[in-house]
Each structure stands twice: as C-alpha cells, then as structure tokens.
Amino acid sequence: MPSDQLIFLNGHVLTMDSEDTVAEAVAVKDDEIEAVGKNEEIQKLSTENSRIVDLKGKTMLPGFIEAHGHFPFSGFNAVGVNVNSPPIGTMSSLAGVMDALRNQAQKTEKGKWIIGFGFDDTLIKEKRHLTCTDLDDVSADNPVCVAHISGHLAYTNNRGLALVGITENSPNPEGGVICKDPESGKPNGILEETAAMQLLNAGYGSVMEKFGDIVEWAVKDYASNGVTTVQCGLVSEILMAIFQPVFASEVIPLRVGIWPDHEFSEKIVKEELDVTSYNSKMVQMGAAKIIGDGSIQGYTAHLTKPYFVPFKGDKEYRGYPVMGREKMTELVKIFHRAGMQIAIHGNGDATIDDIIYAVDQAQKEYPREDTRHIVIHAQTARDDQLDEMKRLGLTPSFFSAHAYYWGDRHCNIFLGEERAFRMNPAKSALDKGVRFTIHLDTPVTPINPLLLVWSAVNRISSGGNVIGEDECITPTQALRAVTIDAAWQIFQEKNRGSLEIGKYADMVILSDNPLKNPSSINNIDVVETIVGGATVYRKET
C-alpha cells in the first residue's frame, strides 16, 4: 500500500455519503481517505511529498461493490468456450456453437474435458437445448460440459454422462432433474439444478489446475470495470482449499467476500473448521449461502402461478424448489441461532414465500436484531412479500440487468407482461423502505456495473423495449445500490461504500458524470480503478 499522501483535485466527486454530498477533491493517506471537500481546503493538506492528481473534471465515486456474483469465474473465458448469443456473445445457431466446441476439441488432449458456457436455447435459431447426440458429434473421445446461460442447467455427451455415473436407471437427485428421451427413456444429456451441479463440478473442476489463469483473467475483468469488492457467492470447502493459497499469495488486488455453501457453513457452526484466520482487510468470510430454487429462464424457478408459455405443454407447471421449505427452515434456524448472516437464492415467488417463512420461524425461536439476511435475486417478489421483508429485516439483492438481457423473453415466454413488468421491483422496495442492492450474478452476465446501473434506471431490453417503467429508479438510487447500500448489506459500511474520512481509499474514476444523462450511463468509460490508494487499473490512452 502507498505511504505518501495522494491528492485528487478538480473532480466531480460523488461521495455517496448520507447526504449524497458532491465534492471537488479527495486526499488519501496510506490506504484510507484522509479528507474530502473543496479544492482549496484539500490542497492545503498537501506536503512536499504529496502526489497531486488533476482529475480535469472527471467523476470520482466509491469503487463499485459486487453485491452478488461468483468471482473469479468470469475467468473461465481463459480456459473454456464462450457460446453466448448476442448481446453478450456471437452465437446465433447450433451450428456456430458446435463449430466452436469442435475447434476446442482439436486443441484438447484426448480424455480431457471440453467446457463451454453461456448457451441460451431461447436465442439460437433452433430454439432448443443441446443434447448428448449433438455433443457426441463434438467429440467421442472427450467428455463435454456446457453450462446454460442461467448456470442452472448443463449439457453433456454420452462420455460425460458415463464419467459422472448417470444411466437410464439413475433417479432424479433431490432438487434436480435428469432429462430423458421420451421414446428411449435414456438420458438425453440435459441436466437441471442439482443434477447439473454434479456435471459442472466434474467438468469445471477439471480445469482448476489452471486456476491461476482463471484468477488473472477475472482480476483484469473486474478491475477494468471499476469493481473494488468482489463476491465469491457460493464456496464449498473444496473450493475454499483452492482459494486459500491464492489469498495467501496476495495476487488478488481486490477485496473479496466469501459466501460458504450450506454444507461448509454447517461445519463452521459446529466449529469443525476455524475460518477466523481468513478475515483481513482484503478477505472477509460472509453470509451462509442457501439455494432455494433455480432460474426463470431455465424454467426451474419456483413460481406460485404457472409459467406464461407452458413448459413441455404442461399448463400447470410452476417449476420446483431445489430445497424444500422444511429443510430450508432447519438450516436457517441453525445459521440464524449461530449469529451468522444468511443469503438465500430465491427467484420465484413460491421460493420467496419459503424464505420468508423460514426466517420468520427462526426469529420467533431465536430473536435477533439487524440480521440483514439477504434474498438473492428476488426477481418475482410481490408487494406483500416486500412488506414481510420490511417486517423481518430481510434485504433483497435484485438481478436488475434481467430487464436488459431477458426482458423481452420474460414478457413473451416465461412470465408474461404483468409479472415481467414488475420483476426486480426496486422502486416498490424503495417506496416501502426496504433497503436493497443490485447485481449481475457474474459470470451469468458480464461484470459491468455501469450497464447494471443503466438497466435499473431505464429498464430497457436488448430489443429496445421498456420493461416496467413504474419500477425504474433514479441514477443516484442505482449508484447507491452498487456502493454504500452494497457495503451495508454485507456489514462493511463502516470501511467502504462511500468516500468519507477513515474509509478505505477504494475509488473509481469515470469519463463522465452518470447523473448527467441517465439514458447513456452504459456508455461511460472506467478511466481508473483504485483499491486502498493503489491503482489496479488505468485505461490506456
């Protein structure tokens, strides 16, 4: 960390403090903010050793905080095949996807896994999922593992099915589905939820030997987008063992939050594992993570009313829970009683009902103040559920970029216009006094906080349609949701999230003021990213 004083002058400084104060200058000493104010008063603090930076009217904010995501796995770009369709990638047909995977197969040693990610069945010409027949054509000698864009489905070939032990006699695992050919009864290579996790753990686990490359790619990705605090939003004990030496080597210049999965969290509660040594200025053990349901665009989120376009012709299909109410309530009570914060993935309103029930039961038995238990995604949260979140002190983290990436398809396929127009109901939450954050769930969507803010403000789909104007929020409200509110949600508001004296000097410098033109926030460039007073990214000029 730098030891000399660093002074920034002539800027448009959005402090994100309680008054949303706008300043001109910031002084940094060591890794903390020394002062914030007008040019003249900050310049008076300078000494002969001070380094002066002229912002030349550019905008400075607190560094962006990833409220929920899966760092460092945007780094799979370094080791896998990106088969995303526009607006993220380039794939428009199965032929293009297959060609990309075959190209990877030619470069892959026989017997090694070929991995791909980002496949979206609703955006390719054929409008269908990949099957093991498709992927057998990619390679008969190599197992193939392709993740759906949602992260809740996965595809493999017959070689992959054999390696993970799935046969025509395999029963569906709890909270998942092994899809089968209706005529032959054999697995067709499409796996949902916990069945998909079995495949992804094998396929993606095989490239952990290249973890250094994955981390290096992700660090550049996040830093170049102004992110100073990242989240590892679902970490197993095995994954933590891979992370630990990386953290110890201090090669990650960003602050990292670790959310242990529920098995890992149970061991922490039982004191079978001591994780206190992990905590530092750069790494924090965070909330216990529970998965309640799946993905709306994967037809696996658990809704109270059926999907708009019936799934496989079933007009009553509402998805299903990955974890049922009884098991969820049991775990929530264990973690709540132990004093842990809990983050529960809930996309469908039926699962959000389960989350509310579980937390209510835990509070009745073991009352606690200020728990800040988090509802991750909360996409289809109803007004009555927001009222219950307010009562129980729950805080949602909305996946607001869904309006851009999936808004049109939520209207036309998954939810219908009425539900789609109020998905990720940020304005409703504000009106009810429910404090929230917004996130991108990277690598599900690229880490781009400015696009996220733009999406929450404008709710415009990739097709150019406004998806629920009544739920739009202001640029300041959206920026707070990726800075100070995001810090508050993870109990870190005393050391980050706003530019105030004594907080970490985590800052981002932008090419333009995001408050000036709400419709073009997504076109603003990150000029520089600073963590603890040290530059971790500077745009080349």
N, C-alpha and C positions, 0 to 999 in steps of 0.2 A: 504494500500500500504506500502511496506517496506521503512524504513527511512535510514538504514545503506547502505553503499556502497557495491555493488556486482560486483566482477571482474571475468570475464571468460578468461582463458588463454589456450594456446596450442590448439587452434581450427583452423579449416579451415572455415573462416568467409566470406560468400558470401554476401556482403553488399547490392547489387542491387542498388548502387548509380549510378549517371550518367555515371561513368567510369567503372562500374562493378568491382570495387576495391575488391580485396581479401585480408583480414586482418587475424591476428592471435588472437586478443584479443579484448574484449569489456568491458568497465566499465559502470555500471549503478548506478545512484544516484536517490533515491526516485523512481518515475515511469518513468524516462526518461533516454535516453542514454547520458552518460557523455563524453565518448571518445571511439574512435575506432582506432586500429593501431597494431603495433608490440608488442610482449610480453613485451619487456624491457620497452618501453615507457608507457604502460598501468600499468605495475606493480609498476612503480614509483609513481603512483597516490594513491596507497593503504595506508591505515592508520591502526592503531591497531584495529579499529572497522570493517575493511573490511572483507567480506566473500569471500574467494577465491575458485573458482570452476575450476578444471582441466578438460578441455574438452577431453583430451587424443586423440587428432587428429580427433574427430568427427566434423561434419559440422554444422555450425550455419547459419541460414538465418532469414530474417524478417518473422514474423508469416504470415501464408497464409491468404489471404483475399478472402472471398467468393464473387465473382463478381455478381452472381445472384443465388438465392435459396429461400427456403421457411422455414427457421428456425421458430419454433422448430419442424417441423412436421416429421422429421425422427423419432421423439419420438412417433409416432403412433405405433411403434414397441412395446411400453409398454402397449398399450390398444387394439390393433387390431390384425388381422391375416395377416401375410406376405405370399402372394400367388405368389411371384415372381418365375420365372423359372431361370435356370442357364443362365448366370454366376452369377446372383445376389442371387437367391434362389434355391429351390429344386424341384419345381413343374414341372412335365412333362406331366401330363394328367388332364382331367377334374375330374376324379375320385379322384385324390390326392387333388385337390382344394376343392372339395365338402366334402371330409373327414375332412379336416382342418376346414372348416366353420361349419360343424356339431359338431365337437368337441367344438368349441367356443359356439355354440348354447346351448350345455348341461350345460355350465357354466354361461349362461346369463339369467337374470331374465326375465320372461315372459313379452312381450310387449316392451322390451328394444331393441335398435338397435344392430345388429351384423355388425361390419365393417371389411372389408378386403381391401388390397391394393396390387398393383403391378401385376395384372393379365395381361398377354400378350397372346393374341389369336394366334399370329404367332409362339409361341414357345411351345405350348402344342400339344400333339399328334393329337387331333381332329381338330386343325386349325380353330376354330370358337369361337365366343363370348359366354359368359354366357347369359342365358335368364331367364325370370321370372319363367318359368317352372322348370329350374334347381334349382333356388334359393327357389322356393316353397318347394322343396324336402329337403332343408336345415332346413327350419322352416316355419310352417304356423302361428305360434303364435308371431313370432318376425319379424320386418322389417329387411331386409338385404340390405347393401350398400357396393358394392365392386368397388374400383377405378381401372380403367385401368392403365397400367404402364405409359402411357403418361400424366395422370392427366386430360385428356380432354374428356374422356368417363367414364361412370359409369353404373353399373348394379344393378338391384333391383328385388325383388319378388313382387307379387301382393299386399301383405301387405304394402310394401314400396311405391308402386305406389299410393295406396289409401291414405296413410298418406300425400303425397305431392300433392294430388289432381289431379293426371294425369289419364284421362279416354280416351276411344276411341274417344271422341269428342274434346279432347284437341288439340288446334292448336299448331304448332311448335312455340316456342318463337323466338323472333328476335335473329339471330346468333346462333341458335341451332336446333337440330332435335330430336323428339320423334319417335324412330323407331317402326314400327308396323308390325305385322304378315301379309304377303301378302294375305293370304286366309281369315282370320277372320277380319282383319282391326283393331284388338285390339293391344294396346301397348305390345311389347314383352320383356320389361324390359331393353332394351339397349337405353341409352340416350347419346346424343352428345352435347358438348360445353355448351351453356347457360342452356340447359335442364339438362345436367349432374350436373352443378353447383347447380341447385335447389335441387337435390337429395343429393349431397355431403354436402351442407350447413345443411341439416336436419340430415343426418346420422352422419357425423363427428362432427357437432355441438353438438350432444347429448353426446359426451364424453369430452366436455370441462370442465365438473365437475372434471375430472382427469387431468386438465391442469398442475398441479404441477408435476405429474408423467411424463407427456409428456416432459416438460422442463428439468427435471432431466436427463432423458434418452438422450435427444438431446445434452445437455451440455457435457456429457461424450463422446458422439459420436464425436462431433466436436473437442473437446479439444484433444482427443486421436489421432486425425488425423492432428494435428498441426494448426488448424484454430483459429485465434485470433479475426477476424472480420467476423461477420455473417450478412446475409441479410434476412429480412422478406419481400419477394419480391412482396406481394400483400396483403395489410392490409385494411380491411374495418373499418368503425367507430365502429362497434360492436366488432370486434376482438381487436381493439385498447383498448377498455374498459376492455377487459380481460387481455391484456398485461400490462396495466398501473400499477396495484398493484404489479405485478411481478417485473417490473423495479424498482418501489419504494422500494421494499424489498431488492434489490441488490443481489438477489440469482443467477443472471446470471453473471459469471466472465468474459464473453467475450464482446467485443464491438459489438453493434447491430445497423444495419441500418434499418429504417422503410420506406417502399415504399407505400404510401397511394393509394388505388384504385381510379378510376376517380371520383366516387361519393364523397368519402372522400376528395379528392383534391379540388373538386369544392367548398365544404364547407369551406375549408381552404382559398381559393382565395377570397371567399365572406366575409371572416372574421367572419363566423358564429361559427368557432371553433378556439381557440388560442392554437397552438401547440408549441409555443416557449419554454414553460417550460419543454418540453420533452428533449431538447438538453442538452447534458453534455459530459464529456469525454467518457462515456460508451454508450450513445444512441444518434443517430442523425436521424432527420427526413430527408428523402432523396427524390428521384425523384417521381413525379406523375406517376403512372403505368396505362397504357392502354393496353388492349388485342386486337390485330388486327386480328389474326386468330388462328388456332388450331395446331394440331400435324400431322407431316408427317406420323408417324406410326399409327396414328388413322384415316388416310385418311381425315382429316379435315383442314390441312394446305392449304392455297390458292395459287395455282401454276398458272403460265402463260401457261404451257403446261400440257397435261393430265398425270395422274399417269401412271407408266410403266405397271403394271398389272391392267387392268381396275377394277374400284370399282363397284361391283354388275353388271358386264358386260357392264357398260357404258364407251365406249372408249373415250368419250369426257369429262369425269368427271375430274375436276381440284380442287375439294374442294370448300370452300366458306369462305367469311370473317365473323368473329364474329362481327366486327364493320366495317361498310362501309366507303368509302373514305370521304363522306360528313360529317358524324358525327365525324370521327377521326379528320378531318381538323378543325372543330369547336372547339373541345376540345383542340387540340394542340395550336390553337391561344389563347384560354383563358389562358392556363397554361404558354405558352411562354411569352405572354404580361405581365403576373404577375411576371415574373422573375424566375419561377420555372424550375428546371431540369425535363425532361420528359424521361421515359423509356417505349418503346413500344414493345410489344411482336410481332415478325414477323418471322415465319418460312418459309413460301412460298414466292417466288419472286414476286408474284402478290401483296401480302400484303406489301412487302418491297417497291414496287412501290408506294403504297398508303402512306406509312410512309414518303418517300422522298417528295412526292407531298405536304403532309400536312406541313412538316417542311419548305419547300420552300415557301409556301404561307404565313406561319407565319413570316418568315424572311423578306419577301417582305413588309409586312404590319407593322411589329414591329421589325426592325433590332436590333440584339443583338450580342455581341462578346462572344466567348468562352462559348457556352451553354452546350456543352458536352451531348446533348441529345443522349440517348442510344437506339440502335436497339438490342433488346433481342433475342438471338438465331441466327438470320440472316443466317440460315443454307444454303439456296439456293441462297445467294447473288451473282449476276452476276458481271462481271468486270465493266460494265457501271454503276452499282449501287454503287460499291465501289468508282468509280470516283465521283459520286454525293455525297456520304458520305464525301469524302475529301473536296469537294467544300462547303458543308453546315456545316462542323464541327461535323458531326454525328460520333459516336463511337460505333462499334458493340461489342457485347459480344457473342462469339461463344460457342456453346454447343459441344466442340471438342470431348468429350467422346462418341459421337454418332458413331464415327468410330469403337470403340470397341464394344459397346452394340448393335448397329443396322446396322453396316456397310454392312454385307453380305445381310441383308434383304432390305436395301436401294438399293443395286445393283440389286437384283433379283426380288424384289416385288414393292417397292414404287417409285423409281426414275429411275432405270436403271443405267448402269455403268457410262455413260458420266456425268450425273448430280451428282451421288453419289461420284465419284472420286474428285469432287471439292467442295463438301459440306463443310461448315465451313472453308472457304478459307483463312486461316491465313497467309500463305506465300504470296498470292496475295495481301492481305491487307498490309503486311509489304512492299512489293515492291512498292506499291502506296503511302506509307507514311500515312496510316490510322491506328491510334493507337487503339488497341483493348484489350479485356480481354478474358479469357476462364472460363467456369463454368460447374457445374454438375447438376444444377437445382434440387438439393436435396429437397424432397425425391424421385424425379423421378429416380435418380440413387444415390447410396450411396455417402456420403461425404468422398472423398478420393483424395485430391489434387495431391498426387504423382502419382496415376493412371491417373489422368487428364493430368498432365504434360507429362507423358509417352505416352499417347494417342496422344497428339498434336505433339509430336516429332516423333513418329513411325507410327501412323495411322494404327495400326494392329487391325483387327477384332477379336472377340472372337473365330472365326473359323480359325484364323491364316493367314488371307489374308491382304495384304497391300491395303488400300482403298485410292488411290490417292497420290502416292509418291511425286508428284510435290507440294503438299500443306503441306508437312512436314516442321516443323520449328526446330531450334536448342534448346537444353536444356536451355540455358541462356534466349533465347527469350520466351520460355514457362514459365520459372520461373518468369520472369518479369511480365508476364500476370496474375500471381496469387499473385503478391506482389506490386511493385511500380506502374505498369500500372493499376492494380485494385484499388489502392489508388487514383491515378489521376482521374480515371473515375468517382469517387464519390466525387471529390473535397476534398479529405483528404490527398493528397500527402505531405502536409507540416508537418503532425504529425505522419505518419505511412508509411509502404510500403518499407522502406529501413532502414538500420542500419546506421544512421547518428546522429551527435550531436544534442540534443534537441528534437528528436522524441521519441514517446512512446517506452518503452522497451518491445515491443511485438516481441517475438522471438520463433523460433522452432529449436530444436537440432535433427539432423538426424544421423542414424547409419552409413551412408556412404555419399560420395560426389555424388550428382546427375549429375555432369558434367563428371564424370569419365567413366561411362558406360551407354550410352543413352538407350540401349536395356533392362536394368534391373532397371530403375528408379522405376518401380512399385513394386519392391521387397525390397526397402529401408524401414526401420522402423522409426517411430517417437519415439524418446527417451524421449523428454521433450518439453512441451509447456508452454510458459511464457507470461503473459499479465501484462503490467505495472510493470515488475520486479518480479512479484509473480508467482510461479509455479502453473499452473492449471491442469497439467497432467505430470506424470512421469511414464515411463514404468517400470513395476515390473521386477526385475532381479532374 
